Amino acid sequence: MISFIVPAHDEARLLGGTLVALRDTGAASGQACEIVVVDDASTDATAQIAAQLGARVIRVEYRHIAATRNAGARAANGELLVFVDADTLIDADVVSAAVAAIAGGAVGGGATVRLQGTQAWHERCTVALLGWAFRLTGIAPGCFLFCTRVAFDAAGGFDERYYAAEDVALSRALARVGRFVILRQKVRTSDRKLRTHSVADHLRLVVRFAMRGTGLLKSRSDLGLWYGERRDKP
């Protein structure tokens, strides 16, 4: 069985599209599938939308993405765990490629990411550069990461010391367990951080990270791009 695990906090706006894509992808895959939505302290209709679209809903009160993902893994029944962000669309091609990679001996992996919407030239260049860097270093962007349950357990799951970059930590841990791959198939994810946070917001985060290193990633209060109040505009 494939378990699609979707962490979600106040994702009523975008969650429906993600779940419909997962449901259609699961049906097209020919595999037994389930969708587990981990509703982390939402105050909107996230849980209701998930239930209406056939997902199993797990409620937690963590506001901690690593812990939320781990809760989904504990609740899942599948032997192949696929972590998908609530603002990300995947299709049957990427799931088929993930299944084939596992059948070929990989313990897990990620995919190439394409942002939805229209980006300025410098944004496109930055995304392309980051994609190249992820592929070169064997890091799976957190919006889509898959692995076997055996490998997930052997790697210790997502490292709950971190409030961000938990995907980087798990990618490295899985690579120590076995072969970790980055698929050439693409997933589409929201560009909302570009649309709702200014260049200055991003630069301030880069500067703080340069000054504090990974210590910054262990402080939720310093990670407003992920944990601050959800914005509609910059």
N, C-alpha and C positions, 0 to 999 in steps of 0.2 A: 504494500500500500504506500502511496505517496501522501504525505501530510503537508499541506500548504499552511504555514503558520504566519499570521498577519498581526503584528503588534499595532495597536491603534489608540490614540488619544485625541478625542474631539475631531474625528475624521469623517463626520457625516457628509461633508461636501464631496469628497473624492472616493470614499470607500466603496460605494455602489459599483462604480465602473471597474474597480480592481476585482471585486468579487465576481461580477459577471464574467470578466475575462478569465478568471481562475476556474469558474464553473464550466465554461465552454472549453477551456484548455483541457481540463480533466476528462470531460466527455470525449474529446477528440483523441486523447492519449491512448485509450484502450486499457488503462491501468485503473485499479481500484484507488480512489482518491477521497480525501476528506479536507475540509477547510476549517481551520481553528482560528478564530479571531480572539486575540487577547485584549480585552477592553481595559485599558489602564486609566482608571479614574476619569473617564469621560463625563462631561456634563451636557452633551448634546445627544442626538439620536443615533450615535454610533452603534450601540448594542442592538437597537430595534432594527436598523437597516441590515445588520449582519444576520440576525435571526430570520428576517423576512426573505433573505436571499439564500437561506439554507445552510449557513455556517453554524458551527458549534461555538458558542460564546463563553469565554472564561473571563470572569471579572477579577481584576487585581487593583491594588491601590499603591503602586510602587512609584510611578513617575521616574522610572529608571529603565532605560531601554534594554540593557543587558539582562536585568532580572525579568523583565516582561517577556523577552524572547525565550529565556530559559523556562518560564512558566508554561509557555506554549509547547515547548519540546516535551516537558513532563506530561502534559495532557494529551499529546498526540499519540496515535496508535500506529503510525506508519514506520517502516524501516528506512524510508528515504524522506528526510526532512528538507523542506524547501521554505526558506524564510523570505517573505515578500513584503515590502513596505506597502502601507495602505494607499499610497499615491503612485503605485507602479503597475504597469500593464505588461503581462507576459502572454506568450502564445504557445501553441503546440510545438512549434519548431524548437524553441529553447528548452522545453521540458523533454522532448525526445532526445535532444543532444545531451542533456544532463543524465538521462537514464542510460544512454549509450556510453557516456563517460564512466559511469559507475560500473556498468557491465564490463567495461574494458579495464577495470582495475583501479580507477581513481577512487579516492575516499571522499572527495567533494570538490567544490569549485564555485565559480561565479560566472558572470556574463559581461559582455560589452554593454555599456549604458548609453542611451540616447535621450537627451532631454526633450520633452514635449514643448511646443510653442516655438516662437521665433526669437532667436538670440542675435545680439549684435556680433560683429566680427570678432571682437576681442573675447566675448563670452564663448563663442564657438572654438576659438583657438585654445582658450583655457581648458574647456571640457575635453578637447582632443588631446591636449598635453597630459591631463590627469588620466585619461583613459589609457594612454601609452604607458604612463608610469605605473598604473595598477597592473597592466599586463606584464610589464617588465619585472616587477617585484612579486608577482603572483598574489596580489591582494584582491579579494572580491569586494566590490562596493556593497554596502549593507542592504541596498534595496532589493538585491537578489543574491542569495547565498544558499547552496545546497550541500548536503553531506549525508552519509549513512548515519543511522543512529549509533552503530558501534563506534564509528570514528568520532562522532560528537561526544559520546561518553568518554572515550579515551582521551580526547583533547580537554576534557573538563568543562565543556559548554562555553558559553559566553562569560568572559571575565567580569565579574560584578564589581570589581574595583573601579571600573571605567563607566562614566556616564556618556561617553562618545568614543568613537574609534574601537568599539567592541568588535566590529567586523574585522578590523585589521588584526586585532589580537587573536581572534578565532582562526582567521586565515593562516596566520603563522603557526598556530598550535596544530591545525589540521595538517599543514605541510610537514610537520615533524612526525605525524602519524603515518602518512603515506603520500601518494601523488595527488596534488591539488592543481586543478586546471582552471583556466579562464576561457570560456567558450567564445567563439567568434559571433555566435548568434546574439541578437540585441534584445534588450528589454527597454521599455520606454518609461521614464519616470518624470514626475512633475518638476518644473523649473521654478517652483514657487519661492525658493530661497533667494533666487536671483531677482524675482519680481517684488518681493516683500521686504528684503533687507538691502540697504544701500551698499555701495562700494566701501564707504567708510566703516560700516558695520563689519564687513568681511576683513578689511585691513586691520581693524582693531583686534579681531580675533587672531589674525596671523601674528601680530606684534606680541600679544599676550602669550601665545604659544611659544614664540621664539624666546621670550624671557623666562617662562616657567616650565617649558617642556611638557612631558607627559603628566606632570602634576596638575596642569590645567584640566586634563580630561577626567580627573577624579573629583571635580567640583561642579555640581549641577548649577550653582548660582552663577558661575562664570560662562555658562554655555547657553546664552540666550537664543542663539540661532535654532537650537533644538528644544529648549525647555521654557523659553519665554512665552508670553501671551501670543497666540496665533494672530498674525497680521493679515489684513487684506491688501494693504498698500504700504510702501516704504515709510 
